[in-house]
Amino acid sequence: MPNIKSSAKRDALAKARNAKNKAEKSALKTAVKKFDAAVAQGDKQAARSTFTAAVTAVDRAAGKHLIHKNNAANRKSKMAGKLNAMAD
């Protein structure tokens, strides 16, 4: 534990920020996993709805600098490819 007051404050802020970022990344992973599960089941309608949610989550994460913008573009491209590859 820091002895200096300002250092203790920075430590508390860092812990709070870390918890928030961890929760945001967890939500992102969950959204992508739901999309992958829908694709694996072959349910195109469910895949479309979860695709929208997953893309939104990826964009939100990129906007908050949790993931790099190129990483976000790569993830969205891969998900779109999976969705388009599904049989109608």
C-alpha positions, 0 to 999 in steps of 0.5 A: 500500500502506498504511503503517499496520498496521491499515490494511493488515489492513483492506485485506487483509480487504476484498480477501478479502471482495470475492473471496468476494462475487464468487464467490458472485455468480458462482455465483448467475448460473450457477444462473440461467443454467442454469435459463434454458437449460433453459427455452429447450430446453423440457425441463420436467423439467430446468427443475424441477430447475434451478429448485430450485437457482436459487431456493436460490442466490437465497435464499442470496445474499439472506441474505448481503446480496449482493442485496436481498431485494426483488430476490431475490423479483423474480427468483424470481417471474420464474423461477416465471412462466417455469416455469409458462408452459412447456407440459406 
